[in-house]
Amino acid sequence: MLYLLTFANTLYIVCAHFSRGIGKTQIFAIGGFMLTVLQVGLNILFLLGFSWGVKGYLWALFIANILTALFIFYSAKLYQYVGWNFDGSYLKSMLKYSLPLIPNSVFWWIMQSSNRYVITLMLSSGDNGLYAVANKIPTIISTISNIFFQAWQLSSVDEAKSKDKDKFYSEIFNLTALVLICMSSAILIVLQPVYGILVEESFYIGWQCTPFLMLSMIFSCFSSFFGTNYVAMKKTNGVFVTTLIGAVVNLGLSLVLTHFFGIRGTALSTAVGFAVTTIVRAFDTRKFAKITVKVRSFWLPLLIVITQAVLLTVGVTSMVLQAVFFAIILVLCHKEILNICRSMIGLGKGFLKRKK
């Protein structure tokens, strides 16, 4: 089953990203939706209907990936690109591009998941459970940002050689950062009461490390944004090196801060690790594109949301105070927020016209 799942998932990934690369984004999106529906439906059938247990779950994953891959393969007419010609120079350039991304994935995993092993080693499995639950709310930001970055990666490649790419990259980064900061600030207002509703009482104390995990997700999104510059320019060695630096910082701090501050120290080490990766990438990628960030719509809101996170973590849990901070961000960035709203309304109207 391990080999079958690896084959099926790899086939789906290749077909999905190839279709996206050739501009078949609608088929790519339908494929993602189809995969989810098939996984849920087949799990219900195999687990509840046939009572196949774990094997049923694994077969559901395999069949869902295979069927979705075949759907994308024929819908996007990918068979037109299948041939038997072998180009050694092309293979060499592909390996040069992709090989650094393999250790990069390993170190990215270290930054995201290794802390759980540190917690289990230095604290207990119970604290590990608290930390895992505390990560659930910040994952909302990660999920939403991943949708954006799939589109942004294509745009960054298209604009890589444009004369106005500095301006374009800067505008997109500032707007993206503002949306992420506003979302995080709003979530921090209601974090404590919502946490009490969503999780069991035994896990409630874990909310104390969620604010720093929110910051880590913000910086993770920032570092991913700057990382697309390496991808667009095919300089993936930079992705690997910068992730390695962040992973070393994260792991080193995690061993120290977890000992003194428990899971809150672990969460802080994750945030610092991603922040370091962001800073290093921001400076290093200026040779590709000079992204200018605004004080009023980036630095000040970022400092405010960091202040919110720190206050919550140390025990200042006033919702009124948190709301005041959020209101300050809205006042500072009201022009940019109105522009975003107008853009969204314009996109909605354009979509409705095309449907008609």
N, C-alpha and C positions, 0 to 999 in steps of 0.2 A: 504493500500500500504506500510505503514511503516513496518508492521509485515511481509509482503511478501518479501520485499526487504531485511530485516534483515535475514530472513530464507534463501533466495537464496544466499546472499553474504556469510553467515556463511558456508553453504554447499559447496560453491566453495572454500573458504579458507581451510576448512578441507581436501577436496579431493586434492587440489593443493599441500598443504604442506605435506600431507601424502605420495603422490606420490614422492615428492622430497626426503622425508625422507627414502624411501625404494630404492632409487637409480634410479627412473624413471625420470631423469632430462629432457630427451628429451620430454616426454609427458607433464611434468610441463611447459616447455618453449612453446610448441605448444599450450597448454591451455591458457597461458597468451596472446599469439598472437591472438588466436581464440576469446577470450573475447573482445579484442579491436576491432577487425573487426566486430563482431556481434553488439557491442554497436554503432559503427559508422553507420553500414548498417541499423540497425533497427531504429535509430534516424532519418536518412534520410527518411526512409519509413513512419514512424509514424508522423513525424513533417511536412515534405514537401508533402508526398504523401497523407496521410489521414487527415492532419491538426488537430491532436489530442491535440496539445498544451502540457502543462505540464504533463498531464496524459500519453501522448504518450512517453514522455521522461522517466517517471518512469516505464512504462511497458517495454520499451526497456532495461532498466537496469535489471529488473527482469528476462526477458526471456533470455538475454545474460548470466547472472550468472547461471541460471538453466541449460541451454543447455551445457555450458562449464563444469559445475560440472558433469553432466551425461556423457559427453565425457571422462573426466579424470577417472571417476569411472569405466567405462567399459574398456577403453583402458589400464589402469594400473592394471586391474583385482583386484580392491580394494574389490570387493564382497567376495574374498577369506578370508578377514580379519574380516568379519561381523559375529558375533556370539552372543549368549545369556548368556554366562558365565559372572558372576559378581565377580570381585576380589576387595574386600574392601581395602586391603593393597596397591594394585596398584593405586586405586583411591586416597588414602591418599597421596601417594608419588607424584602423578600428581598435586594435589591441593597445596601441599607444594611447588612445583616447580613453579606453574603458578600464584598463588594468589598475590605474590609481584609484578608481572608484570602488574597487573591491575592499582594500584595507580601509578606505574612507567609510564604507558601510559598517565595518567592524568597530572603528573608533566612534562612529555616531551611535552605535548600539551601546558602547561603553558609557557614553554621556547620558543616554536615556534610561538604561536598564541596570547598569552595574551597581548603582546605588542600593538596589534591593538586596544584593548579595552582601554589600558592606553592612547594611542594617541587620541582616540575619546573623552575620559573623560577630558584630560588635554589640548588638542589642538582643532582639529576639524575633521569632517568626510572627509573634503578635504585632510587634511594631512594624514589621514588613507589611502585614495586612492593613494597618492604619495608613501607611504610606501609599499603598496601592489604591485604596479607596480615595485618598486625598487627591490622587492624580486624575480622577474621573472628570471633575468639573473643568480643569485646565485643558483637558482633551478636546473640549468643545471648540476652543480657539484653534487648536491644531487641525481639527477636521475641516473647519471652514476655510482656513488658510491653505490647506492642501488642494482644495478645489480651485482656488485662485492661482496657485503656483503652477498648476498643470497648464493653465492658459498663458501665464506670464512667461514660462520657459520658451514657448513657441514665439511669443512676441519679442523676447529679448534676443533670440537668434535672428529673427527677421530684421531687427533694428541694429544689429551688431555693427554694421558698416555704414550706418546712416550718419549724416553730418550733424543732425540734431539729437543724436542718441543721449548726450549728456543731459539735455533739458528733459527729454522724454523719460529717461530712467529716474531723474530727480523728482519729477512730478508724480510718477507712479509710486515711488518709494514713500514720499511724504504723505500721499493719500492713504496708501496701505497701512503705514505706521499709525496714522491718526485713527483709522477704523479699529485696528487692533487695540490701541490704547483706550479708546472710548468703550469698547466692549469689555475690556478687563476692568476698567474703573467702575462700570455699571454693575458688573458681577460682584465686585468686592463690596459694594453697598449692601447687597442682600445675601452675601456668602454665608454668614453664620446662621441666620434663620432657615435659609434654604437647605443648608447642610443638615440641620436638625430634622427636616422633613424627609430628605432623600435617603439618609443612611440610618442604620440601627444605632441605638443609644451607645452600644459598646464601641462603636467606631467614631462617635461624635468628636472625641478629643483630637482626632486626626486633622480637623479643619485648620488647626494652627499652622500647619506647614503648607496649606493650599495657597496662601498669598505668594510665597516665594516660588511655588511651582507655576503660578500664573505668570510671574516675571520670567521664569525660565522658558515658558512657551512663547512669550513675546520675543525674547532674544533669539530663540530658535527660529522663529519666522524671519526675523531680520537677517540672521546668518544665512538662511536659505535663499533669501532675496539676493544678497551679495554673491552667494555661491553660483547663481545662474550666470554671472559674468564669466566665470571660469568655463562653464559649459558652453556658452555662446561662442567664446573665443577658442574652444578646444584646448584649454590649458588646465586639464584636470589634476595635474600635480599639485596645483595650488589648493584645490579642494581637500586633498588628502593631508597636506602639511598643516593647513589651518585647523582642520578637525582634530588632528593629532595633538596640536597645542592645547586646544580646548579640552580634550579628553584627559590629558595629563594633569591640567589644572583642576578639573572636576574631580578626578580620582584622588589626587593628593589632598585637596581640601576636604573631600568627603571623609577620608580616614581621620582627619584631625577634628573637623567640626562635629561629626557624628558622635565622637567620644565625649565632647564637652556639652553639646546642645541637643543631642538626640536626633529625632527625625527632622526637626526644624533646621538643624545644622546641615543635614543631608540635602534638604530642599534648597538651602542657601548655596551650597556648593554647586548644585546643578545650575542655578541661575547665574552664578559667577562664571562657570565654565562656558555657557552659551554666550554670555556677555563678552568674554575674552575672544571667543571665536568670531563674534560679530565685529569687534573692534579691529582685530587683525585683518579680517577680510575686507573691511571698509577701506583701510589704508592700502592694502596690497592691490585691490582691484581698481584703484584710481589710475593705474596705467592702462586700463581698458576703458573705463568710463568714470568721469568725475561727477559723483552724485553729491549734490548740495542739499543739506538738510536745513530746515528753517527753525529758528530759535522759538518763535511763538507757537508754531503748530507741531513741533517735534520735541525739542529739548525740554521746554517747560511742562508740557503734558506728561512726558516721560518721567520727569522728576516728581511730578504730582502723584502719578500712579505708583512709583517706587515708595513714596512717603506713605501712601495708603497701605501698601503691603507691609511695610515695617511697623506701622502703628498697630495694625491688626495682629501681627505676630507677637508683639510685646504685650498685648492685652488691652489696647485702647480700641474698644469694639463699638463705639458710638456710631449708629447708622446715620445720625444727623450730620456728624462730622464728615463721614464718608460721602454723603450726598453733597455737602458743601464743596468738597474737592472735585467731585464730578461736575458740579455746576460751574466751577471755575474753568475747567477744561472746555465746557460748552461755550462759555463766554469768550475765552481766548481764541477759539477756533470756529466761531459761528459762521464766518464767511466760507471757510473750506467745507464745513458740514452742509451748508445750504447748497454749495456747488455739487457735492456728492448726491444730495437728494434730487436736485434738478437733473443730474445725469441719469440717475436711476429711473426717474419719471419719464425722461426722454427715451431711454432704452425700452421701457414698458410700452410706450405709445408706438414706437417703431415696430416692436414685435407684434402688437395687435394689428397694425396696418398690413404687415406681411401676411398675417393669418387670414385677414379679410381678402 
